[in-house]
Amino acid sequence: MVRALVQRAALPPQATPSGPLLPSTQPLRLRNTSLTLLPVATPGRRQLRLRPRRDTSMTDLDISSTTSSADEADRIARTALTLLTEPCHPTLWSMTQQDGAQATLDRLLTGDIPDAKLRTAVTVATRRGDVRRLAHAVWRHAQRLGARLVVPGDSEWPGQINDLTQLKPAAERPTAINTAPPLCLWVRGERLLSEAFSQSVAIVGARSATAYGLQVSADVASGLAARGWSIVSGGAFGVEAAAHRGALAARGLTISVLACGIDRPFPVGNSAMFDRIIADGLLVSPWPLGAEPLRHRFAIRNRLLATAAGTVLVEAAARSGAVQTVSRALDLGRAAMVVPGPVTSALSTGCHHFLRAHAGARVVTSAADVITELSRTSR
């Protein structure tokens, strides 16, 4: 059990800003927990995916080849790195790109880190226990859950996420520097992540949405899904849940990018919706299994949403994370679109201010408008 492994590693049962840890809750009990890791051939490398174990000999695993073993070691090293600090750290991304995940992990664990703040965070995290041992525990939990880990170089990796390297880190908030691409993405669902992201639109907005906002979000998402576009959002109450449900109602594809582990999608009040997304779409997260939805993680998650082909803002207060998402979309050269609202509504303030402040933002009121703007931006 993951819980027992965490307790033996003497780790506290909560997440901290310096690195997410597994919670003390029991992992999900699945009817078929006998899962094993099989290599699947992909261009350039072999991607490890999870499949139910058959009653056959160990020769069926075929994981003794050099390529497969190296891939598994790389993925476990990336898992360990995400346990040491928050995802999307530019220094960690650069080190991994240059030296590889295993060498980077070795450097971090020996204190060979050029970034002083990162070095401090890693030092604190390693005092809690053996990070490699914990990474293996996360890996086994993923096997039981039926999740998979997608890394750069896999055919399933969504290439547009790499555009996050265009963002300039800031220093006004602790997570403002986390603007790089993630080292890996945990995924639940059968659809290919790269295909799902290749033609995608993010829809974001207020959690406390009005009936108007919920209706517009669902209608736009449904119209786009019916035309073959994937709907990307964060799974929150309000606008985001309405967008997911609109896509599902149209029998389209929707992706929920979480600010926590994919074994504990948040909020729990949307559990039934998340189950449908797993069945017909994708749950995605750069955080390892067990990571809690801490407040500072949503800003990092929002930057991932902004890598879709365009972002639609539906209802937002003056200070809203959704406004930051559409702002990052504009920074990335994506289509930044806003649905106007009643001038009497406080939830129109953020939308209207964004339109006034950014000449590149466009007003949209329907799925047809969104497609028109996406076509204009792609030219």
C-alpha positions as CSV (number, residue, x, y, z in Angstrom):
1,M,0.0,0.0,0.0
2,V,1.2,3.5,-0.8
3,R,0.2,4.7,2.6
4,A,2.4,2.1,4.3
5,L,5.4,3.0,2.1
6,V,5.0,6.7,2.9
7,Q,4.8,6.0,6.6
8,R,7.9,3.9,6.4
9,A,9.7,6.7,4.7
10,A,8.8,8.9,7.6
11,L,7.0,11.5,5.5
12,P,4.3,13.8,6.8
13,P,0.8,13.0,5.3
14,Q,0.4,16.3,3.4
15,A,1.7,18.4,0.6
16,T,4.0,21.3,1.1
17,P,5.0,24.2,-1.2
18,S,8.4,22.7,-1.6
19,G,7.2,19.4,-3.0
20,P,4.0,17.4,-3.2
21,L,3.8,14.3,-1.0
22,L,1.4,11.4,-1.0
23,P,-1.5,11.8,1.3
24,S,-2.3,9.4,4.1
25,T,-5.5,8.3,2.4
26,Q,-5.8,4.8,0.9
27,P,-5.3,4.5,-2.8
28,L,-8.4,3.6,-4.9
29,R,-9.4,0.0,-4.7
30,L,-9.9,-1.3,-8.3
31,R,-11.6,-4.5,-9.2
32,N,-8.6,-5.5,-11.2
33,T,-5.5,-4.4,-9.4
34,S,-3.2,-6.9,-11.2
35,L,-1.6,-4.4,-13.5
36,T,1.8,-4.6,-15.1
37,L,4.0,-2.3,-17.2
38,L,4.4,-3.1,-20.9
39,P,6.5,-1.2,-23.4
40,V,4.7,0.2,-26.4
41,A,6.7,1.1,-29.4
42,T,6.7,4.8,-30.4
43,P,8.8,6.7,-32.9
44,G,12.2,7.4,-31.5
45,R,11.6,5.6,-28.1
46,R,9.4,3.2,-26.4
47,Q,6.6,4.5,-24.2
48,L,5.6,2.6,-21.1
49,R,1.9,2.1,-20.7
50,L,-0.2,0.2,-18.2
51,R,-2.1,-3.0,-19.2
52,P,-3.8,-5.7,-17.1
53,R,-1.4,-8.6,-16.4
54,R,-2.3,-11.9,-18.1
55,D,-1.6,-15.3,-16.5
56,T,1.5,-15.8,-18.5
57,S,5.2,-16.1,-17.8
58,M,7.5,-13.2,-17.0
59,T,8.8,-13.3,-20.6
60,D,5.6,-11.5,-21.7
61,L,6.7,-8.4,-19.9
62,D,9.6,-7.9,-22.3
63,I,11.1,-5.1,-20.1
64,S,14.6,-6.4,-20.0
65,S,15.8,-4.7,-23.1
66,T,18.2,-1.7,-22.8
67,T,15.7,0.7,-24.4
68,S,12.8,-0.3,-22.1
69,S,14.9,-0.3,-18.9
70,A,16.3,3.1,-19.8
71,D,12.8,4.5,-20.4
72,E,11.5,3.2,-17.1
73,A,14.4,4.6,-15.2
74,D,13.9,7.9,-16.9
75,R,10.2,8.0,-16.0
76,I,10.9,7.1,-12.4
77,A,13.6,9.8,-12.2
78,R,11.1,12.4,-13.5
79,T,8.6,11.2,-10.9
80,A,11.2,11.7,-8.2
81,L,12.1,15.2,-9.5
82,T,8.4,16.2,-9.3
83,L,8.4,15.1,-5.6
84,L,11.3,17.4,-4.9
85,T,9.8,20.7,-6.2
86,E,6.8,22.1,-8.0
87,P,6.4,21.4,-11.7
88,C,7.5,23.7,-14.5
89,H,10.6,25.1,-12.7
90,P,12.8,26.6,-15.5
91,T,16.1,25.6,-13.9
92,L,15.0,22.0,-13.5
93,W,13.6,22.0,-17.0
94,S,16.9,23.3,-18.4
95,M,19.0,20.8,-16.4
96,T,16.9,17.9,-17.5
97,Q,16.9,18.9,-21.1
98,Q,20.7,19.2,-21.0
99,D,21.7,16.2,-18.8
100,G,18.7,13.9,-18.7
101,A,16.4,13.2,-15.8
102,Q,18.6,10.6,-14.0
103,A,21.7,12.8,-14.1
104,T,19.7,15.8,-13.0
105,L,18.2,13.8,-10.1
106,D,21.7,12.8,-9.0
107,R,22.9,16.4,-9.1
108,L,20.0,17.6,-7.1
109,L,20.4,14.9,-4.4
110,T,24.1,15.8,-4.1
111,G,23.4,19.5,-3.8
112,D,24.9,20.4,-7.2
113,I,22.2,23.0,-8.1
114,P,22.9,26.4,-9.5
115,D,19.7,27.9,-8.2
116,A,19.9,28.7,-4.5
117,K,16.2,28.7,-3.9
118,L,15.8,25.4,-5.7
119,R,18.7,24.0,-3.7
120,T,17.0,25.0,-0.4
121,A,13.7,23.4,-1.5
122,V,15.4,20.2,-2.5
123,T,17.3,20.1,0.8
124,V,14.1,20.4,2.8
125,A,12.3,17.8,0.7
126,T,15.1,15.2,1.0
127,R,15.0,15.5,4.8
128,R,11.6,13.8,4.7
129,G,12.9,10.5,3.3
130,D,14.2,8.6,0.3
131,V,12.7,10.3,-2.7
132,R,13.6,7.4,-5.0
133,R,11.8,5.0,-2.8
134,L,8.8,7.3,-2.8
135,A,8.9,7.6,-6.5
136,H,8.7,3.8,-6.8
137,A,5.7,3.9,-4.5
138,V,4.0,6.5,-6.7
139,W,4.8,4.4,-9.8
140,R,3.2,1.3,-8.3
141,H,0.2,3.3,-7.2
142,A,-0.2,4.5,-10.8
143,Q,0.0,0.9,-12.0
144,R,-2.9,-0.1,-9.8
145,L,-4.9,3.0,-10.9
146,G,-4.4,2.3,-14.6
147,A,-2.6,5.7,-15.1
148,R,0.2,6.4,-17.5
149,L,3.1,8.8,-17.5
150,V,3.8,10.8,-20.7
151,V,7.2,12.5,-21.1
152,P,8.8,14.7,-23.7
153,G,10.0,12.6,-26.6
154,D,6.9,10.3,-26.5
155,S,4.7,10.4,-29.6
156,E,1.9,11.2,-27.2
157,W,3.6,14.3,-25.8
158,P,1.6,17.5,-26.8
159,G,4.3,19.6,-28.5
160,Q,2.5,22.9,-28.0
161,I,3.2,22.6,-24.2
162,N,6.8,23.2,-25.0
163,D,5.8,26.8,-26.0
164,L,5.8,27.6,-22.3
165,T,9.5,28.2,-22.7
166,Q,8.4,31.5,-24.3
167,L,7.1,32.9,-21.0
168,K,9.4,35.0,-18.9
169,P,9.6,34.0,-15.2
170,A,8.6,36.7,-12.7
171,A,9.5,37.0,-9.0
172,E,6.5,38.7,-7.4
173,R,5.0,35.4,-6.2
174,P,6.6,32.0,-5.2
175,T,5.2,30.1,-8.2
176,A,5.6,33.0,-10.7
177,I,8.9,31.5,-11.8
178,N,7.3,28.2,-12.7
179,T,6.7,29.0,-16.4
180,A,8.6,26.2,-18.1
181,P,7.1,23.0,-19.6
182,P,6.5,20.2,-17.1
183,L,8.9,17.3,-17.0
184,C,6.1,14.8,-17.4
185,L,2.3,14.5,-17.4
186,W,0.2,11.9,-15.6
187,V,-2.8,10.8,-17.6
188,R,-6.0,8.8,-17.1
189,G,-8.2,8.0,-20.1
190,E,-7.7,6.0,-23.3
191,R,-7.5,8.9,-25.8
192,L,-4.1,10.0,-27.1
193,L,-3.0,13.1,-25.3
194,S,-1.2,14.6,-28.4
195,E,-4.2,14.1,-30.6
196,A,-6.5,15.6,-28.0
197,F,-4.4,18.7,-27.6
198,S,-3.7,19.1,-31.3
199,Q,-7.1,20.9,-31.9
200,S,-8.1,22.2,-28.5
201,V,-9.8,25.3,-27.0
202,A,-9.6,26.2,-23.3
203,I,-12.7,27.6,-21.7
204,V,-12.2,29.2,-18.3
205,G,-14.2,31.5,-16.0
206,A,-15.8,32.0,-12.6
207,R,-16.5,29.2,-10.2
208,S,-19.5,31.2,-8.9
209,A,-20.9,31.6,-12.4
210,T,-24.4,32.9,-13.1
211,A,-27.0,31.0,-15.1
212,Y,-25.9,33.2,-18.0
213,G,-22.3,32.1,-17.7
214,L,-23.2,28.4,-17.3
215,Q,-25.4,28.5,-20.3
216,V,-22.9,30.3,-22.6
217,S,-20.1,28.0,-21.5
218,A,-22.0,24.8,-22.2
219,D,-23.3,26.1,-25.5
220,V,-19.9,27.2,-26.8
221,A,-18.2,24.0,-25.6
222,S,-21.0,21.8,-27.1
223,G,-20.8,23.7,-30.5
224,L,-17.0,23.4,-30.6
225,A,-17.0,19.7,-29.6
226,A,-19.6,19.0,-32.3
227,R,-17.1,20.5,-34.8
228,G,-14.3,18.3,-33.7
229,W,-12.5,20.6,-31.2
230,S,-11.3,19.3,-27.9
231,I,-12.4,21.3,-24.8
232,V,-9.7,21.9,-22.2
233,S,-10.5,23.2,-18.8
234,G,-9.7,22.7,-15.1
235,G,-12.6,20.7,-13.7
236,A,-13.7,23.4,-11.2
237,F,-17.3,24.3,-10.3
238,G,-19.0,26.9,-12.5
239,V,-17.8,27.8,-15.9
240,E,-15.2,25.0,-16.2
241,A,-17.6,22.2,-15.2
242,A,-20.2,23.6,-17.6
243,A,-17.7,23.5,-20.4
244,H,-16.7,19.9,-19.7
245,R,-20.4,18.8,-19.5
246,G,-21.2,20.7,-22.7
247,A,-18.5,18.8,-24.6
248,L,-19.6,15.5,-23.1
249,A,-23.2,16.2,-24.0
250,A,-22.1,16.7,-27.6
251,R,-20.2,13.4,-27.5
252,G,-17.0,15.3,-27.9
253,L,-13.6,15.1,-26.3
254,T,-12.8,17.0,-23.2
255,I,-9.5,17.3,-21.2
256,S,-9.5,18.2,-17.5
257,V,-6.1,19.6,-16.4
258,L,-5.8,19.3,-12.6
259,A,-3.9,21.1,-10.0
260,C,-3.5,17.9,-8.0
261,G,-2.9,14.2,-8.5
262,I,-5.1,12.4,-11.0
263,D,-5.9,9.8,-8.3
264,R,-7.8,12.5,-6.3
265,P,-9.4,14.9,-8.8
266,F,-10.6,18.1,-7.3
267,P,-13.3,19.2,-6.4
268,V,-14.8,16.0,-5.1
269,G,-18.3,17.4,-5.8
270,N,-17.5,16.9,-9.5
271,S,-16.6,13.2,-9.0
272,A,-19.3,11.9,-11.3
273,M,-18.2,14.3,-14.0
274,F,-14.5,13.2,-13.6
275,D,-15.6,9.6,-14.0
276,R,-17.2,10.5,-17.3
277,I,-14.1,12.4,-18.4
278,I,-11.9,9.4,-17.6
279,A,-14.3,7.2,-19.7
280,D,-14.6,9.5,-22.7
281,G,-11.8,12.0,-22.4
282,L,-8.7,12.6,-20.4
283,L,-7.6,13.6,-16.9
284,V,-4.1,15.2,-16.9
285,S,-1.8,16.6,-14.3
286,P,1.9,17.5,-14.0
287,W,1.8,16.6,-10.3
288,P,2.4,13.1,-9.0
289,L,-0.3,10.9,-7.7
290,G,-1.4,11.9,-4.2
291,A,-0.6,15.6,-4.6
292,E,-3.1,17.9,-2.9
293,P,-4.9,20.8,-4.7
294,L,-3.0,23.6,-2.9
295,R,-3.8,27.1,-3.8
296,H,-0.5,28.1,-5.3
297,R,-0.7,25.2,-7.8
298,F,-3.6,26.6,-9.7
299,A,-1.5,29.4,-11.2
300,I,0.9,26.7,-12.6
301,R,-2.1,24.7,-13.9
302,N,-3.6,27.7,-15.6
303,R,-0.4,28.2,-17.7
304,L,-0.9,24.7,-19.0
305,L,-4.5,25.5,-20.0
306,A,-3.2,28.5,-21.9
307,T,-1.2,26.3,-24.3
308,A,-4.4,25.3,-26.1
309,A,-5.0,26.8,-29.6
310,G,-7.1,29.5,-27.9
311,T,-8.7,30.4,-24.6
312,V,-12.2,31.7,-24.1
313,L,-13.0,33.7,-20.9
314,V,-16.6,33.5,-19.7
315,E,-17.4,35.5,-16.6
316,A,-14.6,36.6,-14.3
317,A,-14.3,39.0,-11.3
318,A,-11.7,41.8,-11.4
319,R,-9.1,39.6,-9.7
320,S,-9.4,36.2,-11.2
321,G,-7.2,33.3,-12.0
322,A,-9.2,32.8,-15.2
323,V,-8.1,36.3,-16.4
324,Q,-4.5,35.2,-15.8
325,T,-5.1,32.2,-18.0
326,V,-6.3,34.2,-20.9
327,S,-3.4,36.6,-20.4
328,R,-0.9,33.8,-20.7
329,A,-2.7,32.6,-23.8
330,L,-2.1,36.1,-25.3
331,D,1.6,36.0,-24.2
332,L,1.9,32.6,-26.1
333,G,0.5,34.1,-29.3
334,R,-2.8,32.1,-28.9
335,A,-6.3,33.4,-29.6
336,A,-7.5,35.2,-26.5
337,M,-11.3,35.5,-26.6
338,V,-13.8,37.0,-24.2
339,V,-17.6,36.5,-23.9
340,P,-19.0,39.9,-22.8
341,G,-21.5,40.0,-19.9
342,P,-24.2,42.2,-18.4
343,V,-22.6,45.5,-17.2
344,T,-24.6,45.1,-14.0
345,S,-22.8,41.9,-13.1
346,A,-19.7,41.9,-11.0
347,L,-18.7,38.8,-12.9
348,S,-18.4,40.9,-16.1
349,T,-15.8,43.2,-14.6
350,G,-12.8,41.0,-15.3
351,C,-14.0,40.2,-18.8
352,H,-14.6,43.8,-19.8
353,H,-11.4,45.1,-18.2
354,F,-9.4,42.5,-20.2
355,L,-11.0,43.6,-23.4
356,R,-10.1,47.3,-22.7
357,A,-6.6,46.5,-21.6
358,H,-5.6,44.2,-24.5
359,A,-6.0,45.1,-28.1
360,G,-5.3,41.5,-29.1
361,A,-8.4,40.2,-27.3
362,R,-11.5,39.5,-29.3
363,V,-15.2,39.4,-28.4
364,V,-16.9,36.1,-29.1
365,T,-20.5,35.0,-28.4
366,S,-20.7,31.6,-30.0
367,A,-18.8,28.5,-31.2
368,A,-18.8,29.9,-34.7
369,D,-17.1,33.1,-33.5
370,V,-14.5,31.1,-31.7
371,I,-13.6,29.1,-34.8
372,T,-13.4,32.3,-36.8
373,E,-10.9,33.8,-34.3
374,L,-8.9,30.5,-34.3
375,S,-8.6,30.6,-38.0
376,R,-7.5,34.2,-38.0
377,T,-4.8,33.6,-35.4
378,S,-3.4,30.5,-37.1
379,R,-2.8,32.4,-40.4
